[in-house]
Amino acid sequence: MDTNIDRVKDLERQIDELKRRSPSHSVRSTMLQQLEEMDEELDGEQKRAIEEESPAQADGPGGL
């Protein structure tokens, strides 16, 4: 689970960095494409982190 959380944090950092580097006008298409790809990967990693966290909660107190 830590690896997914670490990856989420890394992707968030990379996305923030890319947004800071991009000009507020006339953003290059390569930067937009890179941002879109990182956003999609971030969504996937966040979903995986949530899925991995859910079974652990079911095994906690009050579980089977």
Rosetta constraint file for C-alpha pairs under 8 A:
AtomPair CA 1 CA 5 HARMONIC 6.44 0.50
AtomPair CA 1 CA 49 HARMONIC 6.27 0.50
AtomPair CA 1 CA 52 HARMONIC 6.33 0.50
AtomPair CA 1 CA 53 HARMONIC 7.33 0.50
AtomPair CA 2 CA 6 HARMONIC 5.92 0.50
AtomPair CA 3 CA 7 HARMONIC 6.01 0.50
AtomPair CA 4 CA 8 HARMONIC 6.09 0.50
AtomPair CA 4 CA 45 HARMONIC 6.07 0.50
AtomPair CA 4 CA 46 HARMONIC 7.48 0.50
AtomPair CA 4 CA 48 HARMONIC 7.11 0.50
AtomPair CA 4 CA 49 HARMONIC 5.58 0.50
AtomPair CA 5 CA 9 HARMONIC 6.24 0.50
AtomPair CA 5 CA 45 HARMONIC 7.86 0.50
AtomPair CA 5 CA 46 HARMONIC 7.69 0.50
AtomPair CA 5 CA 49 HARMONIC 6.43 0.50
AtomPair CA 6 CA 10 HARMONIC 6.12 0.50
AtomPair CA 7 CA 11 HARMONIC 6.06 0.50
AtomPair CA 7 CA 45 HARMONIC 7.13 0.50
AtomPair CA 8 CA 12 HARMONIC 6.13 0.50
AtomPair CA 8 CA 42 HARMONIC 5.94 0.50
AtomPair CA 8 CA 45 HARMONIC 6.05 0.50
AtomPair CA 8 CA 46 HARMONIC 6.39 0.50
AtomPair CA 9 CA 13 HARMONIC 6.17 0.50
AtomPair CA 10 CA 14 HARMONIC 6.18 0.50
AtomPair CA 11 CA 15 HARMONIC 6.05 0.50
AtomPair CA 11 CA 38 HARMONIC 6.68 0.50
AtomPair CA 11 CA 41 HARMONIC 7.92 0.50
AtomPair CA 11 CA 42 HARMONIC 6.08 0.50
AtomPair CA 12 CA 16 HARMONIC 6.18 0.50
AtomPair CA 12 CA 42 HARMONIC 7.33 0.50
AtomPair CA 13 CA 17 HARMONIC 6.15 0.50
AtomPair CA 14 CA 18 HARMONIC 6.14 0.50
AtomPair CA 15 CA 19 HARMONIC 6.16 0.50
AtomPair CA 15 CA 35 HARMONIC 6.47 0.50
AtomPair CA 15 CA 38 HARMONIC 6.82 0.50
AtomPair CA 15 CA 39 HARMONIC 7.52 0.50
AtomPair CA 16 CA 20 HARMONIC 6.20 0.50
AtomPair CA 17 CA 21 HARMONIC 6.28 0.50
AtomPair CA 18 CA 22 HARMONIC 6.20 0.50
AtomPair CA 18 CA 31 HARMONIC 7.55 0.50
AtomPair CA 18 CA 35 HARMONIC 7.18 0.50
AtomPair CA 22 CA 27 HARMONIC 6.19 0.50
AtomPair CA 22 CA 31 HARMONIC 7.37 0.50
AtomPair CA 23 CA 27 HARMONIC 5.93 0.50
AtomPair CA 27 CA 31 HARMONIC 6.87 0.50
AtomPair CA 27 CA 32 HARMONIC 7.08 0.50
AtomPair CA 28 CA 32 HARMONIC 6.55 0.50
AtomPair CA 29 CA 33 HARMONIC 6.09 0.50
AtomPair CA 30 CA 34 HARMONIC 6.08 0.50
AtomPair CA 31 CA 35 HARMONIC 6.06 0.50
AtomPair CA 32 CA 36 HARMONIC 6.13 0.50
AtomPair CA 33 CA 37 HARMONIC 6.19 0.50
AtomPair CA 34 CA 38 HARMONIC 6.20 0.50
AtomPair CA 35 CA 39 HARMONIC 6.09 0.50
AtomPair CA 36 CA 40 HARMONIC 6.25 0.50
AtomPair CA 37 CA 41 HARMONIC 6.23 0.50
AtomPair CA 38 CA 42 HARMONIC 5.97 0.50
AtomPair CA 39 CA 43 HARMONIC 6.22 0.50
AtomPair CA 40 CA 44 HARMONIC 6.38 0.50
AtomPair CA 41 CA 45 HARMONIC 6.19 0.50
AtomPair CA 42 CA 46 HARMONIC 6.06 0.50
AtomPair CA 43 CA 47 HARMONIC 6.26 0.50
AtomPair CA 44 CA 48 HARMONIC 6.26 0.50
AtomPair CA 45 CA 49 HARMONIC 6.11 0.50
AtomPair CA 46 CA 50 HARMONIC 6.24 0.50
AtomPair CA 47 CA 51 HARMONIC 6.15 0.50
AtomPair CA 48 CA 52 HARMONIC 6.11 0.50
AtomPair CA 49 CA 53 HARMONIC 6.15 0.50
AtomPair CA 50 CA 54 HARMONIC 6.21 0.50
AtomPair CA 51 CA 55 HARMONIC 7.23 0.50
AtomPair CA 52 CA 56 HARMONIC 7.09 0.50
AtomPair CA 53 CA 57 HARMONIC 6.51 0.50
AtomPair CA 54 CA 58 HARMONIC 6.56 0.50
AtomPair CA 55 CA 59 HARMONIC 6.51 0.50
AtomPair CA 56 CA 60 HARMONIC 6.63 0.50
AtomPair CA 58 CA 63 HARMONIC 5.78 0.50
AtomPair CA 59 CA 63 HARMONIC 5.11 0.50
AtomPair CA 59 CA 64 HARMONIC 6.92 0.50
